[in-house]
Amino acid sequence: MSRAAIASSATHTLSLSTLNFLSLKIFIRSSSATHALSLSTLHFLSLKIFIKHFLIHHSLHSRVSSSTFHFSFFAERDTSSRKTKMTEAESKALPPSPPKHIPSGSNRSPMARRGSGTKGQKIQLVTNHFNVKFSSTTDHFYQYSVALFYEDGTPVEAKGVGRRVLDMLYTLYSSEMGGKGFAYDGEKTLFTMSPLRGTKLEFPVLLENLSSNRTVRGGGSPSEGDAKRSRRPPQSKSYNVKINYATKIPIQAIFNALRGHDSEQFHEAVRVLDIMLRQHAAKQGCLLVKQSFFHNDPRNSISIGGGVVGCRGFHSSFRATQAGLSLNMDVSTTMIVRPGKVVDFLLENQNAKSIRDIDWMKAKRMLKNLRVKTFPSNLEYKIIGLSEKPCRQQMFLMKQRNADSPSDPIEITVSDYYAKYRNQELIMSHDYPCLDVGKPKRPVYIPLELCELISLQRYTKALSSLQRAKLVEQSRQKPKDRMNCLMDQLKRSNYTADPLINSTGITINTACTQVEGRVLEPPKLKFGNGGDLVPRGGRWNFNNKTLVEPTAVTRWAVVNFSARCDTNSLCRDLLRCCKAKGMNLEAPHSVIQENHQSSRNPAPARVELMFEAIKQTLPGPPRFLLCILPERKNSGIYGPWKRKCLVENGIVTQCIAPTRINDQYLTNLLLKINAKMGGLNSVLSVEHLHSIPMVSRIPTIIIGMDVSHGSPGRSDVPSIAAVVSSRKWPLISQYRASVRAQSARCEMIDALFKPVSPNEDEGMIRELLVDFYQSTPKLKPAHMIIFRDGVSESQFDQVLNIELEQIMQACKYLDDNDWNPKFLVIVAQKAHHTRFFQPRSDANVPPGTIVDTKVGHPKNYDFYLCAQNGPIVSIIRTLLSIYFLYIFVVTKSYIGIKGTTRPTHYHVLLDQIGFSPDDLQELVHSLSYVYQRSTSAISVVAPICYAHLAAAQMSQFVKFEDMSDTASSHSGGGGAGSSSGGGGFTQIPKLHENVCSSMFFC
């Protein structure tokens, strides 16, 4: 579009959907507009306001109704079906739909600390932070880039070889490097404490015996490889190492950060220190996993079945705190493959009784890229696959070195080769595949029975529910044992003996840092019989108490997939327990047993047949179905059943798989049923009295957000984003959820605001805000309290500038007149390594312990809270959960169990509401007591836990690979694809309207 054409059409309607920023700038200038806009900061909200004013200025406003500039918040839920009819000219005059990711000129960053809390009884604690001192603040770290090349100039891409090459380089050229030690990150960077002799250095390095120890060269057969090893000296390989100066990092940056002046140089300086500790551990032969290291010590092993071993090690990282720089050390566990004979591993991994029962396709996937050691040669290789045929049939070409025609190879089987040329008679490998340890086009075959898996090889596949249970149970440590273990490890590490660490001038204190905590009073709870109860030790029970808002359950039935459950006894006891808790539960209309012949069908077919039986037995659609599953863990019925009930039929359902039924089991069952059916089990007394500061007197919505990712390595499975919000203000104990799928491994939620037309938003926030408005009733939230889970400190800015911006845009889209809610944004972190201990005590810290001094961020607003009880006595409630794997994963850290309590680290990123530290900390603490499916305080606020539950449950009953491309774009919600990942995926289905507002996830 030319400048003249734009100017001549200034009095006509414009199609802004095709107007780009450049033509907009020319249009504004040519129309003599007085609004000077900077295109670098122009975003769609200001664009919308400008166009509205511009149209008024040009007498075009009469063509456009004001309703076209914002979507009325007061519309009922079905407003989208009654869209305003517009003429073609009016539709052209509309502003363009905002993009999925809203460009914003905002540059928010986490807020500074407003002070510390004072409420609660003081308690003296110690923590696993060790103070670090520097002897000098004027030194620098010098950073160099490292590039490794083979002799022919080809870049080295193999992992693991860099550290060995650099170690050899230092041995050979220490004098050329001025005798300076360096810290190498194992990839492309090294650091020194003083500059090297030159900004560009190049060294040839000969690494002896590398190929013969690590891979088989030449021949593609055992005969040639072994012959070469027997007749030649140890093989060697030449490398060319190029080292180039990059920059220098002042140690002063650390001290600046401790005074509240954070910078990128601070993170780089701390990274150098972390690399030095990693290098120190690598020299001791440890397995390095991010910032954790693991010794090859059988005493640190925890067998969890399936050929998998939990290896206990240690995490170490430097952190800036209010008390200065500290070294945070903690016990860490990673999964490794059980070392030993390959056959033994496969038998255990597949739970096979003999080698004849092994599934070799599964074995091939499991063994790929693992390293083995052969005996008696004691050489090490990497597995690339299995032979296509068993040993007695697998042929390869072997060169005859003593024959008349040495160049003529002969064809021989692997079994015959070992019998004739190695004098090794195979015992069990004749009829089974060989390991292929060669190259894709040059295979090298070795019989299974001659190979052993080496130690410290990570196992990165998903664990089964039983493996998780064993890992959690066996990896726990009592607080005192954990603290002593950390202090002993710090002393054994002997960092003071490392010359490079010493050259930095740092000194690490070997005593734990002492901190002062406060124990907050537990909030009073309200029950149905009018009395208040003060929880003790973070726990309470429903003995002689009734539910605060029991619901009536009518038109319900029991469906039984299990042949072992006594349904008559179950129904009788359930009715008795309901009556005692004040819940009106009618007798079930029917108990529908699965046909014995149907149990042989696949799970989806069994569910379909059961629903046919339900339709034939019941007079109409039931409101509630109690489903008895055949297995307690990983039942194949669970997913199809949930989908059939919640998506297709809109029926609230509760699945159980009881092994032993008692009153406690039945009470827990009723808590879930009552919450799902719309009731309340208990509420906070201050909630009942409408006396929560900054919440009860002003309409407030509380939001929890979380993203659940697929198993490691499953890039084909979308991540599940869930957002829950409170409803029926001034209550803060009842929630609903909106759930979407998004690109795999994407942590930022991309469907909070999703406009699909000028007056229609399919985002998650709009869905929740409309529900709040309808359930309140007819009030818009003036305060929005947002809890975000699962993000790291490096993503805080994204939460503020991407996710919060989407939420603000969603609010503006609903009503941009006079509604300007205030926001409070808090991130909850559970994946951290700070622990607190009571000195001279074996007990965990009391529930309600809060720490906001010494170990917090030197500038930003954060605090640690241990809301849950952590008794040393083991409680097996987690393993008796009436849900399955996904519930086990969610609840394992929330229920008090033996081990060391993990505090939740809360980061306050933004507070426009103006909470005092005490009021905010008490609100967070109280939200750990409103979890409707539990009679104990949980370790994280309930909205986050609910979001996790919602995401986990939706991912359980949805099988993405089986979903049709016509699935709804709602959830809840979302579209059929995601712009964040650029790749297509099928969206999760929409919940039935009968259950979408329920606590189906509870």
N, C-alpha and C positions, 0 to 999 in steps of 0.2 A: 504494500500500500504506500503510495507516494505522499509527500508532505502536502501537496496541493489537494489531492483527493481527500485526505483527512480533514483539511481545513474546510473544504467546500461541503463536507457532510456533517459539519458540527451541529447543525440544527436538526439532524435526523437521528432516528434511533440507531443504536449501535449494537452489534452482536459482540458482546464482551467475551464470549467464550473463545473467540479467535483473536482477541486483542492481546498482544504481548506487551511486555513492559516498555520496550523501545517505542512502539507506536503510541502507547499511552503517554509517554513523556512528550513526544512530538505533538500529540493531540492537545495536551494541557497547555503547552506553550503557544500553539497556533490559535487556541480559543481564548487567549488572554486571561487565563485563569490566574488568580492571585495566590493560589496555594502552591508554595514552593516545596516540592517533595524530593527527598533524597531517595533515589531508587535503591540504594544499598540497604535502607531500613524500611522500605515500603513493604507491608504485608497485607494480607487480604482483608483483615478487619478494617484498617485505615482506608483501604481501597473502597470498601463497601460504603463507609461514611462519606468519603469524598464524592463518589458517584451520586449518592443521594443528594448531597448539597449542590453538586454540579447540575443535576437535572432540574432542581428547583430554580437555580440561577437562569437556566435556559427555558423556563416555562414548560418543562417536560414532565414535571412531577405529577401532573394530573393524569398521566397515562399509567402511572405505577402506583398501585395501592401500597400503603405502608406495610401491609401484612406480608408483602413479598420480600421485605428486607430482614424479617426475623420470623422464626417459627414460634408461634405462641406457646408459652410454657403451659398455659391453662387448658390446652387441648386435651381431650380424653385420649385413651390409648388407641382408639380406632380412628383417630383424626386422619391418619394417612390414607384411609380409604375414602375420605370425603375431601379430596383435594380441590382447591379453588380453581374454577375454570377461568382461563385467561385467553385473551386474544393473541394472535400471532405477534402483533406489535408489542403487546405487554410482555410476552415471554422473551422477546428479543431485548427488551429494556432491562431484564433482570441481570443482577451481577453474576459472574461466573461461580460455579461451585468451587468451594475451597478445595485444594488438593488434599490427598490423604495425609501427608506430613506437612503440617502448617509451617511455612517459613516464618520465622520470628526474629525480631530484632533484639529479643531479650537475651541477657547473658547472666542468668542467675547463678549464684554459687552458694554453697552451704553457709548458713548464718553462724555468727560467733556466739560463744557461750554467754548466757545472761546471768550466770551465777550458779551457785550450788544449792541443793536442797538442805533443809535443816530438820525436817520432821523425822521421827523414828528414834529408836534406841540405838545409841552408838555401840559399835562392836569392832574390836581390833582383829584384823585379818592379815594374812600374807598372800602374795600372788606369785605366779610363775614368771615374773619379770625380774631381770637382773640388770642392775644399773651399770651403765657404760660411761667411762670417763676418757677424755682426750687430753693428751699432753700438749698439743699444739692446735691452734685454729688457723694457722697461716699456710699450712701445707695444701697440696693439690693431689688429686688423682689424675694420672695422664692416661687418656684413652687412645687405643690403637685398634684399627681394623685388621683382621687376619684373613688371608685368603690362601687356601691350600690347592695345589695343582699336582697332577701326576707328571711324570717325566716328559710326556708328550704334550703338556700344556692343557690337558683336559682338567676341568675343575673337579675336585673331590666332593662327591655327594654322599658317600657312605657315612652313616652316623657312628659315633663312638671312636673313630680313628683319630680325630683331631687332638684329643687330650694326650694320646700316646705320642703323636708326632711332636707336639709342643714340649712334652717332657723330654723327649730325645733332643730336641733343638736346644733346650736349656743346658742339657748335659754336654753337648758338643760345642756350643757357642756362648758359654757363660761369660767369658772374658770379652767377646765382641759386643755383648749386651751390657758391658760395664758391671757385671756381677749382680745385676738387679733382678730380683725375683719378680714374678708377675702373677696376677690372678686372671685365669682364663675361664670364660663362661662355657667352654665346650663347643662353641659354634664359630662365631665370627668376630669376637671382641676380646681384647685383653687389656688389663690395667696395670700400671706401675705407680710407684710412689715418687719417682723422679724421671725426668725425660731420658729416653734412650739416645744412643749416639747416632742421630740422624732421624729425619722424618720419614724416610723411605728405606726400608731394609729388606734384604732378600737372602734366604739361606737355603741351600740344598740339604736335605735330611734323608739319610738311609736308615730305614726301619727294618731290621733283620727279623727273619722268621715270622713275618706277619702273615703271608699268604698260607704257609704250610700249617700254621696254627689255626687259621680262621676259615679257610675255604680250600676246596680241592681244585688244583690247576691242571689243565691239560688232560687229554685222553678221554674224559667223560666216562671213565670206568674205574672201578677199584684197582684193577691190575696196574694200569699206567700210573695212576696217582701214587700208589704205594711203591711202584718201582722207582719213580722219580725221587720219592722221599728217601728211599733206601740207598740210592746211588749218588745223590747230589748233596752238597753242603746245604745248610739251612737256607731257604729262599729269603730274599730280601726285596724291598720295594723302595724306589726313590721318589721323594716328594720335593716340591719346591714351595717354600713358605714365604709369602710376601706380607710384610708388616708396614702399615702406613699410619702416620699420626693422624688422629681425628680431632681431639679437643682435650681440654683439661677441666677438671671439675673441682671447685674449691670446697675444702672441708668446712669452710665458714658457712656454706649453705645449710649444713645440719644445724648449726647454732642459730642461724636466722629462722629456721623452721621451728625450733624450740621456743623462739620468742613470738611465734605466730605469723611469721612471714614465709609461708609455704611457696615452693617454687619447683620447677622441673629439675633443677640442679640438685635439690635435696633428694628427690627420689632416685636420681642417678647415683648420688654419693652413697645412699643406703644400699642401693643395688650392688655397688662395688663391695661393700662389707659383707653382704649376703653371699656374693660369689666367692669371697675368700673362705667363708665357712664351708661352702659346698666343695671347694677344691681341697680343703683340709680333710673333709670326709671321704672324698674320692681317693685320696692317697692312702686311706686306710682300707680300701677295697669295698666301700659301701655302695649300695644301690641308691642312686639319687632320683627322687621323684619330686619335682618342683623344689620346694624349700624344705623337704624332709629327706632324711637319710636312714638307711637300714643296714645293719650289720649282718654278716652271714654267720648267725649264731643260732643253732637249733633250739636253744632255750627261749628264744624270742618267737617261736613258731606256735600258731594256734590252728589246729586242724579243724576245718569246717565241712569236710566231705567233698566228694566230686573231684578229688585230686587237687583241690585248692587249699592253700595254707594262708592264714593271716600272719603277716610278718610285722612284728612290733618294732617300731623305730622311734625317731624323734624329729620333731619340727623345730626349726630355729629361724627367727627373723628379727631384724632390728626395727624398732618402732619409736616414733617421737611421741613422748607423753608429757603430761604436766610436770612430772618430776625429772625430766630430761630424757636423753636417749636410753633405751633399754633393750636388752636382748630377751625376746619372748621365746621360751622353750616349752614344749609340750610333748606328750606321748602321742605318737601317730601310728596308724596301722595301714598297710597296703596289702593287696592280694598278690600272691605269687603262686606259680605252679610248683607242685610238690616235686622236689628233685628225686632222681632215682631212675629205675628202669622204665623205658618208654611203655612197655607192655603193662607194667603195674599201674602206671598212670592212666592208661586208657581203660583198664578194667574198673578202676575206681571212678573215673570221670563218667563213664556210661553205666555204672552200677551193673556191670556184666559179671556173670559167674565164671566164664571162661573166655579164652581168646576167640572161640568160635562164635560167640554172641556179639562181637564188636561190630558196630555199624561203621564201615570204613569211610563212607562219605563224611560222616560227622567227625571221624578221627582225622581226616585230611584237613578239614577246616580248623579243628582244634590245634593241630600240630604245626600248621604253617607259621613260619618265621621264628619258631622256637629253636633254641640251640641245644645241640647234643654233644656228648663226649663219647668217643668210641673206645672200646677196650678190646684187646690189650694195648692198642697203639696210643691211647690217651690223647688223641687229637680232637679238635673242636670244630664243628660245622653248624651251618644254619639249614634248617629243613625248608625246602621249597614245595614239597608235595610228596605223593606216594607213587610207587610204580603202578602201571596199569595192570600188571599180571603178578601172580605170586612168585616167590623166589625160584621155585623149581621150574617155572616157565619163562621168567623174565630173562631175555637174551641181551647181550651187549657184545661189542667187538673188542677183542683183546689182541694187542700186537705181540707177536712171538719174537723175542729178542735173540734166541739161540737157534732159530731155524735158518735154513738155507736162504729163505726169502724173508728177511726180518720185516719188510714193509707190508707183507701180506697178513692181515689180521685174521683171526679165527673167531667164530661166533660161539659163545659159551653162556650157559645160564649162571645166575648169581650163585645158586646152590653148588653147582659143580666147581665154580671158580674157588670158592672158599674151601671145598673139600680137597681139591687137587693142588692148589697153589698156596693155600694158607694153612693147610693141615687143621682146619677147623670144621668139624662136623656140626652142622646146624641141628638143633634139637626141636625147636618149635616154630621156626620161621618158614619152613618149606612151602606151606600152603597159604601164606599170607603175604601181603604187599611188603616191599622194601621201602625204606626211607630214601627220598631223593634229596641229596644234599649238594647237587651240582648247580648248573646254570639251566635256564629254560631250554636252550638248544643243545646243551651238553650235560645230560643227566649223569649223576653218580649215585649208584645204588648201594645201600648198606642194610643188611638184615636187621630187623627190629631188636632181636635179642642181644645184639652187640652194641646197643646204644643206651646211654643214660642221659636224662635231662639234667643240665647243669643247674646250679642254685641261683637264686635271686633273679628269676625271670618273672616279670609282671604278668598277672592275669587281668585282662581288661574287659572281659565279657560280663554280662549281667549275672548277678547271683540269684539263686533260687530263694524262695521265702525261708526254707529250712536253713540254708547256708547263712542268710542274714540273721536268723534267730541265734544260730550258734556263734556267729561272729560277735553279735551284741552281748550275748551272755558271757562269753569267755574273754572278751577284750576289756571288760570293766576292771577298774582298779579302785580300791578304797582311797579316799583323799590322802591319808597319811602315806600310804604306799606310793601313790603317784608323786607326791612332793619329794619323798626321799629318792625315788627313782630318777627324777629330773636333776636333783642336786648331785647325785652320784655320777650321772652321765656328763654333766658340765665339768666336773672335776676330772673324769676320765678323758674327756676331749682334749684337755691340756692345751688350750689355745695359746697360752703364754709361751709354749715351746715352739710355736710356728714362727719362723723368722719373718715371713711376709706380714702376718698379722701384727707381730711386734713392731714392724717398721712403720705401721700406721700410727703408733703411739696410743692405741686404745687399751684400756684396762677394763676387764669384765669382772664385776663383783660376783662372787660365788654364793652369796646369801640372797634369799628371796626378798623382794621389796615388801616393806610393811605398809599397809594402807588402813584407813579408817572407813568402815562401812556404817550403814544405818539399817535397822530392821523396821520396816513399815508395819503398822498394825493391819491385820487382815480386814477387809470390808465385811460389814454385817450383811447377811443374806435373808431374804424374805421368802417364807413358804406359805402354803395355802391355808394353814390353820391359824394364821394371823401372828405368829410369833417370829421373832428375829433369832438368828443363830450366828454365832461368831465361830468361823472355822478354826480348828486347832491343827497346827502343823501343816497348814495348807490343805486340809481335808475336812469333809463333813459327810453325813449320811442321811438317809431318808427314813430312818427308824422312827416310827410314831409321828411321821410328818406326811403331809399331802402336797400335791403339786400346786403351785401358785395359780396356774391357769390350765386346769386339765381340759382336754378336749373330749368330745363324745365321738366314739368310733362306732359307726353303724354300717350296715351292708358290707361286711367283710367276710373273708373266707381264708382257709388254710390250704395251701398246695404243698404236697409232700413228694419230693423226689428221692427221699431216703427210705430205705427199707428197715432201718434200725431204730427210727424215732417212734416213741410212744406218743402219738398225737393226742389221744384222749387225756392222758395225764398232763401233757403240756398245756392244753386248752383249759383244763380245770384249774391248774396252778396259776395260769396267766390271769384268768378272771378273778381269782381270789386276790392276787397281788394288786390288780387294778382297783378293786374295791377299796383295799386298804390305803391306796394312794389318792383316792378321790377321783379316779378316772372312770368315766362311764363307758365301759366296753361291753357291748352286747355279745351274746353268744354267737360264735361264727355260724354263718348260714350253712356252710358245708365244709367238710374236710375232703379234699379231692386228692386221691392217691394216683400216682403215676402207674399206668399199665406196665406190668412186668416186662412185656415184650418191647415196649418203647424204650427201655433203658439201654438197649443195644444200639439205638440210633445216634447220630451225631447230635451235639448239644443244641444247635438251632432247631433241628427237627423235633427234639424232645420238648422244647419250649412251645413250638407251634401246636403240637399235639395236646399239650397241657392247656393251652388257651382254647382249643376246640372243646375240651372237656369242661372248661369253665363256662363257656357260652351255653353249653347244653345243660349244665347243672344249675346255674344261678338264674334268677328271674330277670336280672338286669345287670348293667355294669357295676362292679363293686367299687367302693371308695378306697378300700385298703386290702392288700393281699400279704399274708405272712407266708413266706416261701422257705421251706426246709430243704436245704441243699444236701447232696449226697456226700460231699467231702468238705472238710474244714478249711483246707488250703487249696487255692488255685482251681476251684471248681470251674469246669468249662461251661456250666449252666449259667453262672453269674452274669457274664457280659450280655449274652442274648436275652436273658430274663429282664435285666434292667432296661435294656433298650426297648423291649416289647412293652413294658409297663410305662416307662417315663416318656418315651417318644411317640409310640403309636397309639397308646390307649389312655394316657393321662391318669394312671392309677398309682397312688402312693404304695410303695412296697418296702418291706423289711426282710432281708435275707438272714437266715440263721443256719448254723450247723452245730447244734449242741452235742456235747459229749457228756456233760453232767449238768443237770438243771437244779439250781437252788434259788433261794430268795434273792441273793445278790445278783445272780445272773438275770433273773426276771426283772429286778428293779432297773438294771442297766438297759435291758431290752425296752422297758416302758419309757425310759427317758428318751430314747431314740424315736420311738413311735409317736409319743406326744409332741416332740419337737417337729417331726415331719408333718404331722397332721395339723399344725398351726398353733399348738399350745405352748405354754412356758412352764418349765420345771421349777426354776427359782429365779429371783431377780435380786439385784443389789437393793439394800434398804434405801440408800440415797437416791437410787433410780426410782423407787416406788414413791418417795417423798418429793421428787422433783428438785433435788438439792445438789446436783453435781455442778460444781463451778464451771461456768462458761459453756455448759452443755444443756442443762435442764431448762433454763429460762429463755434461751435463744434457740430457734429451730436449728438443729445440728444433725448432719448425716455423717456417719462413721463408715469409712471405706477400707477394705482390705484387698490387696492386690498381690498376685503371685503368678509365676510361670513355671509349669512343669515340663521338663524335657524328657525325651525318650532315652532308652538305654544307650550307654556309650557305644559309639560306632554306628548307630542307626540314624544315618542322615536322611533316610527316606521317611521317617516318622515325624510329623509336624510336632512342634511344641504346643502346649495347651496353656492359654492365658485365662485366668479366672479373676473376676472382680466381684466382691460381695459388698453389700451396703446394708446399713441398718434401716429399719422401717418402723412405722407406728411411733414416731417421736412423741413424747420424750423417752420412750424405751430405748435402750442400747443393747438389748439381749436377743433381738430377733433380726434375722438377716435373710436376704435373698441373693441369688448369684446370677451372673452373666458370664458365659464361657465362650471362648473362640479358639480356633486353631490358627496357628501362624507358622512362619518358616522355621524349620528345624534349627534348634540351638540359638534362636533369636531371643534375647532376654528382654529387650524393650517391647512393651505392649503396643501394637500398632493399630488396634481397632477401638481405642477409647473414643475417638471422634471419627466418624466415617460418613460424611455427607454424600448422598447419591443423587440428590437433586436440590434445587434451590430451597425447598421447604421440607426436606426429608433427610434425617440423620439416622443411620442404622448402627451407630456406635454404641458401645457398652454403657457409657456414662449417661447418655440420654435415657436408655432403658431403665437404669437405676433411679435417675432423678424423677422420671415420671411415676415410677412405683412409689417413691417417697412422697411425692405430692398427693397421690391418690390414697395412700394409707395413713397420712398424717392427721386429719385430712386438709387438703387445699392450702398447704403452707409450703413455701419454698425454703430450702435450707439457707440460712444466713452464714452458717459456719460449715466448712467441709474439712473433716479430719481424715487424713489419708495415711494408712500404714502400708508400706511397701516391703516385700520380702524378697530375698534372693539376689540382691545386687551388691556388687563390691564397691569399695570406696572410689575406684576409678570411674564408676558409672553414676556417681551422685549428680554430676552436672547434667547427664542425660535425663535422669529422672526429673530434674527441675525444668529443663529447657525443651524436652520432647514430650514426656508423659504429662507433666503438669500443664504444659502449654496446650496439649490436646484437651485436657479436662476443662481448662478455661475457655477454649474455643467452643466446646460442647455447651457450656453454660451460656455463652453469648449467642449461640445459634438458637437456643431455646427462648431466650428473652434478653435482648440487648438494650432494654429501656433503662430501668432503674434497679435492676437486680445485679449486685456485685458482691457475691459471697467472699468471705475471708477464708484463707486456706492455712492448714497446719499439715506439714508433710514430714513423716517420720519413717526412717528405714530401720527395719529390724534385721539384725544379722545373727545367725546361729552358727555359721561356719567360720568360727574364729578359734583362737587358741589361748585365750585368757581364762584362767581358772582362779578361784579363791579358796583359801583353806583357813581353818581355825587352828592357830598354833596350839600345840600341846593337846590336841583333841583328835579322835578318830572320826568324829561326826562331820557331815557336810555343813555348809553354812545354812542358817535357818531360812525357811521360805519368807520372802519379802525383803531379802538382803539387797541393798542398793549401794553402788559405789560410783561416785562422780568426781573423785579427786585422785590425783597422783598418776593413775594409769589411763586417764582419758586423753583425748586429743588436746594438744597445747592451746588451740584456739577454738576449734569448732565445738558445737553443742552436742555432747553425747553423755551417756551413762550406761552402766551395766546393772541388770536386774535379774536376780534369782527368785522368781515368783513361786516356783514349784518346790515341793518337798522332795528331798533326796535321801531317804533312809538307807542305811547300809543293808538292811534285810532285803533279800531278793523277793520281788513280787512278780508273779507269773501272769498277771492280768493281761499283759500285752499278748502273750501266746494264746490266751483264751478269747481273744477278740472275735466277735461274731462276724466280722468281715474277714477279708483275706489279705493278700499281700499288700495292697495299696494302703489298707488301714494299718497294717503292721508298720509299714515304712513311716506313716504319718505320726503314729502314736508312740513310737519307741522312745522318743526324747521328751515326751510330755508327761509320762507317768513316772512317779518316783520309783526308782529302781536302785539296786546297789550299784555303786560306782561313784564317780565324782560329778557333782552337779555342774552342768554347763550353763553359765549365765547367758542371757540374751543381751546383745549390744545394740542399744537404741541410739540412732543418730537423728537429731532434729535438724532437718535441712531448711525449713521455712516455718515461721510462726507469725502470721498476720493477725491472729486472734488475740495474742498477748497473755498466754498462760504464764503464771509464775512457776519457777522450778518445782516447788512443792506440789502445786495443783496438777501440773503435767505428770509428774512422777506418780502421784496417787491415781490419776486417771488411767495411766498405763497399767499400773498394778491392779486396779479394779477390773480392767478388761481381761485379766487372766482368770477371773472368777465367774465369768458369764458364759462359759463353754457349756452348752446345754446337754451334752452327752457324757458328762463326767461329774464325779463328786470330789474332784480335787482341782486345785489351781494348776494351770498348765504353764509351760515355760515361755510361751509367746502369747501375745494378745489374741483373743478369740477371732477377730476378723481375719487375721492372717491364716490362722489354722483352718477356718472355714474355706478360705480361698484355696488353700492347699487341698483340702478334702474335695471341693468341687472339681478342681482340675484333675485330680487323681481319679475320681469316680467316672468322669466323662471319658477319660482316656482308657478306663477299664472296659466300659461297655461299648466302645467304638473301636472297630478294627479297621484302620485306615486303608489297608490294602483291599478290603472287601467292600468299601463304600462306593455307592454309585455317584456318578458325576452330577446327578441332579439333586443331591442333598441340599437342604435349605441353607440359606446364607445366614441364618440366625442361630442362636443358641438356646440359648442363645444367640447366635450372632454371626457376624463376619461374612465375608464374601467367599467366593469359591477359590480364591487365590490370595496371594499376599504380595504386596509390592516390596516388602522389606527384603525378601529373599530373591525376588525375581523369578522364582520357580513356582510352578503350579502345584497345588495340592487340593484335595477335596476337603471342604469345610465340614465341621461336625454338624449333626442334624439338630433341628430345632426341637426343644422340649415341648410337650403338649401344653396347651394353655391352662389345663387344670392343675398342673404341677410346677409351672415355670416360676411361680412366686413362692413356692414352698421351700422349706429347708430340706430338700431331697437328699442333700449331701450329708446330713447329720447322722 
